[in-house]
Amino acid sequence: MIKFKMSYNKDKLTEWLGRMAAQGWAMTDYVLGFYRFEKCNPGEYIYQVDIAENLFSVSEDYQQFMEEMGVEIVCLWGPWVFLRRKASEGSFEMYTDVESSVRHYTKIKRMFQALGGIIGACLLLGIYGAVSQKRAILWGIVVTVLILMLLFLRAIVHLSRILTELNSRLGKRTSEPGGMSSVFASIMRAAGAGISMLFAFFLYSLLHELGHCIPVWICGGTVTGFYPTDLSPHMTYEGITGSLPLGLVDIAGSLLPLMAAAAILLFYKGSKKHPWLNIYLGFISGAFIFSLTAWILEPIIGGQQNSDISHFINHTGLHPAVVMLCAIIVFVLMCLLFVKKMPKLFGGIVSKKFIISIAAVAITTGAVIATLCQLFEADKLLAKGNVRYTVESSQNSMLQEEFSIEIEQPGEYVLYAECEVDRDGVIAAVVFWDEDTVYCHCTGATLFQLESLPFHLDSDSYTLSFYLLCNEEDWQEYCRITGIDASAIEDFPYQPDAPATVTGSYRLVYKRSKI
């Protein structure tokens, strides 16, 4: 029999397993909330739940001690250790004295605080991703993580009350905060972990975009824009041609963070005075290595046609399977290096088995999610980018920035664009067109957002143009291109003698029917 039960209360979980054993069902295995039971004689076993020092492992001394006590280790999962002993061999209790109980529940509470910090960090990153990507599915993930976070905070409050009661029996006050103070302390830990993870994210963005810049400089090109702190980090360049230089620019963004991770794993010796620095550098190196999974999954499953990976495949002409195979080899080698360095980075907090399990689960989950998105998601992002340019006060001609977009799959498309000007008196505009047809356009003063109706595109090259109109001549030229009525110029007060900066972004989405 298999039963599902989510419980963070060790005592209630022990009581539940005892009741199941009394009914003739012995627990034999546990995975992610699913308990497996087999028939046994009613009341044959007595169960206890313990917390291990490490994740997914216990020491040899612990195993030997349990064997001497006639206790069987049923299974391990995360920090949980499920134990049982034959009822015929007598009672089975653990941590019967108050002091050992205090140490035991303190260990459980700290474990929940650490996991709560990680979940809180994931919550902050999820909110950041949902705001920047503007996708409903990400908000669903945020809500799920928030519910899990609340469950952890509830467990921490419960454990704080238990510790307060136990310490009162010892005639001393606990140094651990209790009640809402414990919740606040846990929230602060989660915020600290979240800020650390966000810093790691920005550090990765900085190294990623800097990695793109290095081959541009080496190959004699010019970096025209560098925006590692934007919601969608990016850089722009010019003067680079040829498949090899362009391929180097595409792949260097992922190589530089990977080289930084390798440097940490090879040369960092660990710090006894600052253990959190070890853990943080371990997290950074692990996150940088994990970014390689995109190079494993996207070449086969498919993804954004405007990504570094798709550009690298198009520029170099390599088969996607070759790219994936090379990425797997590098990923495995980096994981082996990471596992070897783990004792110094994490100080035995997590085991090698745990890291390997997490990596396997993450890759499998990523592959499943990516496949489901390909099969069931109605919209597919074809191209996206950011816009930033400035017109000087002496420049009165129409300024524009153009993007060439290649359409390989005919079908219905929707353009999303937004543009903001930092002063009044100029007009921002966007046009999506080819030599024969203007498919959509939009104008606005200071700020505008465009969401076009679906329009059909054939396999061809199209142009997306952003304009900054500073005077009447610019407006007349824009009206000629788009075919709109030039009399609307009366609605806009021009100030042609002041500088202005335009910032914006665009997304071109392919609309397809759900399978």
C-alpha positions, -999 to +999 in steps of 0.1 A: +000+000+000+012+035-008+000+066+011+008+102+006+013+124+037+031+157+041+041+163+077+068+185+092+061+174+127+084+146+137+063+136+168+030+134+149+047+115+121+061+090+146+026+086+162+010+081+127+036+053+118+029+037+151-009+037+144-003+022+110+019-006+125-008-013+151-033-018+122-009-043+105+009-020+081+047-016+083+064+013+066+092+001+043+101+031+021+096+069+017+101+093-013+089+129-014+058+124+008+049+089-005+051+062+021+051+025+011+036+000+035+036-038+036+014-062+056+027-072+090+013-086+123-006-058+141+017-041+166+048-060+153+070-029+150+077+003+170+087+033+148+108+064+155+119+093+133+153+108+137+173+136+121+207+128+105+237+150+108+241+150+070+216+148+042+209+113+028+236+097+049+244+086+084+278+079+100+292+043+105+291+050+143+254+058+141+247+026+121+267+005+145+250+020+175+215+012+160+226-024+153+237-028+189+203-015+200+185-040+177+172-011+156+167-013+119+173+017+097+143+015+073+153+042+049+169+077+046+154+107+028+170+141+031+176+147+068+150+121+079+160+088+093+132+062+097+139+036+124+120+006+137+124-022+162+105-053+170+079-047+197+088-080+212+123-066+221+108-040+244+100-003+243+118+019+218+123+056+227+149+081+218+160+113+235+142+106+268+161+131+289+153+168+286+189+179+276+191+155+247+156+165+236+167+201+235+197+193+214+175+171+191+148+197+185+174+225+182+190+205+154+156+201+137+147+238+140+180+249+125+175+225+096+141+240+090+155+275+092+182+266+067+157+251+043+133+280+049+161+304+039+167+285+007+130+285-001+128+322+007+156+328-017+138+308-044+107+329-037+126+362-043+141+348-075+108+335-086+092+369-081+120+386-100+116+361-129+078+365-129+081+403-130+108+404-157+094+376-179+057+385-175+045+349-177+015+335-158+031+301-152+059+318-132+034+335-109+019+300-103+053+288-093+057+318-070+024+310-052+034+274-048+067+283-033+050+309-010+027+282+003+057+260+010+074+289+028+044+294+050+044+257+060+080+259+070+074+290+091+046+272+108+069+243+116+095+267+130+070+283+153+059+249+165+095+238+172+102+271+190+073+264+214+086+229+221+121+243+228+107+270+251+088+244+271+118+220+273+142+248+284+117+259+311+119+224+325+157+228+328+151+261+346+168+283+320+156+306+292+164+296+257+187+318+236+167+309+206+139+333+196+104+319+199+069+326+185+067+355+161+103+364+169+114+331+155+093+337+124+109+372+120+144+357+124+136+330+098+123+357+074+155+377+079+176+345+072+154+339+041+159+375+030+197+372+035+198+340+015+176+356-012+198+387-014+229+364-017+212+345-045+202+377-063+238+389-060+250+356-075+225+361-103+238+396-110+273+383-108+265+356-134+249+383-156+279+405-153+303+377-162+280+364-189+278+398-207+315+404-201+322+371-217+305+382-248+325+414-249+360+397-246+359+380-281+344+412-296+375+431-284+399+403-294+385+401-329+386+439-334+350+447-330+333+474-309+311+470-279+283+496-284+263+488-253+268+469-220+237+464-198+243+436-173+219+450-146+188+453-168+158+430-163+170+413-195+208+416-194+224+421-228+252+438-247+254+451-283+283+451-306+294+458-342+323+451-365+323+412-362+318+390-392+326+354-400+312+322-385+341+316-361+342+350-345+304+352-342+304+316-327+330+327-301+309+357-292+279+334-287+296+308-265+319+331-245+289+343-224+286+309-209+323+301-208+334+330-186+311+320-156+322+284-161+358+294-160+351+314-128+335+282-112+365+261-123+389+287-107+369+285-074+370+247-074+406+244-083+423+271-062+400+280-033+413+262-002+383+269+021+381+291+052+378+279+088+370+314+101+343+321+076+323+289+069+295+309+052+320+321+026+327+284+018+290+277+014+283+308-007+312+301-030+300+265-033+266+278-042+280+302-068+302+276-084+273+251-084+249+276-100+274+285-127+279+248-135+242+242-135+237+269-162+253+244-186+221+224-186+207+249-211+233+238-236+223+202-229+185+206-232+179+234-258+198+219-288+175+188-288+143+200-273+144+234-290+139+268-274+143+305-281+154+311-316+171+343-304+192+327-277+230+324-275+227+286-281+206+289-313+229+317-326+259+295-319+244+266-338+234+288-367+267+306-369+290+275-366+268+251-385+274+224-359+247+197-355+226+202-323+235+167-311+272+175-313+266+207-292+246+187-266+272+159-264+301+184-258+280+202-232+273+169-214+310+160-213+320+194-198+290+193-174+301+158-161+337+169-157+327+200-138+303+180-116+331+156-107+353+185-098+325+200-077+319+168-058+356+164-051+357+199-036+324+196-016+339+187+018+358+220+019+329+241+005+301+227+025+319+211+055+299+179+055+265+197+056+254+179+025+266+145+011+278+137-024+248+114-029+225+144-022+242+166-048+241+138-074+205+132-066+196+169-069+214+172-102+197+142-116+163+153-105+169+189-118+180+177-152+151+153-155+126+179-143+140+205-167+137+181-196+101+173-187+091+209-183+108+220-215+091+192-234+057+200-220+062+237-228+070+227-264+039+205-266+013+225-248+023+261-247+004+282-272+029+309-276+066+305-287+090+334-283+108+340-316+128+371-308+133+396-280+157+425-273+162+458-255+165+492-270+185+522-257+197+552-277+201+590-273+195+620-295+217+651-288+202+686-287+219+695-320+205+665-338+172+673-355+169+645-380+149+613-373+169+589-351+162+552-354+174+518-342+166+488-364+165+451-358+165+425-386+143+394-378+144+363-399+111+343-401+116+306-409+082+293-399+052+309-416+023+316-393+005+340-370+027+364-350+021+390-323+045+419-315+048+432-280+068+465-276+072+492-251+092+524-252+099+553-228+114+587-234+130+606-206+115+640-214+085+656-230+084+672-264+096+643-285+077+613-300+087+576-297+074+553-324+079+517-335+072+501-369+073+464-379+075+461-417+091+447-448+096+462-483+060+458-492+039+460-460+037+477-427+023+451-403+020+472-371+031+506-358+026+527-327+034+563-316+033+579-282+047+607-262+070+598-232+056+562-228+037+537-249+030+500-250+021+480-281+004+446-283-005+440-319-032+419-333-020+385-348-007+390-383+005+365-408+041+364-418+058+343-445+094+330-445+113+362-451+134+389-435+115+417-416+126+449-400+116+463-366+124+500-363+123+523-332+121+560-340+126+591-320+108+620-337+122+655-328+105+679-353+079+682-379+101+669-407+107+637-387+069+633-382+062+638-420+088+611-428+073+587-403+038+593-417+052+586-452+066+552-441+036+541-422+009+557-443-009+573-414-025+607-414+000+635-409-026+659-394-021+642-360+010+663-356-011+690-339-013+668-308+024+668-301+043+699-288+079+697-301+111+707-283+138+700-308+166+717-290+169+694-259+186+659-257+165+628-251+171+591-243+148+563-254+147+529-236+125+500-246+121+463-253+103+441-277+091+405-281+079+387-312+057+357-304+046+329-327+010+319-321+002+283-325-027+260-315-024+239-284-019+202-290 
